[in-house]
Amino acid sequence: METSELAAMAVAVMTATATGAAGAVGQSAGTAAAEVLRTRLASTERGRAALTH
């Protein structure tokens, strides 16, 4: 295996790792935002009605 092939493979691995990490952060933020919204809605009668329908 040549140095250029090895370098290309290393860059591909690093790119895949960074993309996966960014996706996990985005998913985590979305989950947190949904939980905040559910908590806020559950604090009022109207909000609880919206959550059950």
N, C-alpha and C positions, 0 to 999 in steps of 0.2 A: 504494500500500500504506500503510495506516495504521500509526501507531506501535504500537498494541496488537497488530496482526497480526505486525509485525516482532519485537516482544518475545516473543510466543508462539512464533515460529519459532526464536528464539535459545535460549529455554528448552528447547525440544524437542531441539535440536542438543546442548546441554550435557548433558542427561539421557542421551541416547544415547551420548555420549562417555564419561561417567562409568560407565554400565552396562557398556560394552565393556571399559573398563580394569579394573573389578572382576572381570569374568569372566576376563580374561587373568591377573590375579593369582591367582585361585582355581585356574585350570588349572595354572599354574606350580607352585603349592604342592603340588597333587595329583601332578604329575609327579615332583617332588623326593621326596615321601614314598614313592612307588612305587619309586624308585631306591634309597632307603635300605633299604627292605624287601628288595628283590632282593639287595642287597649283603650284608645281614645273613644272609639265608637261604643265600646262596652260600658263606658262611664255615664251614658245617658239612656233614658228609656227609648227614645227614637233610634239611637244608634244600635241598641240591642235588637230592636225590631228589624232594622236593616240587616244585621248580621244573620238573623234566623230566616230571612226570606231569600 
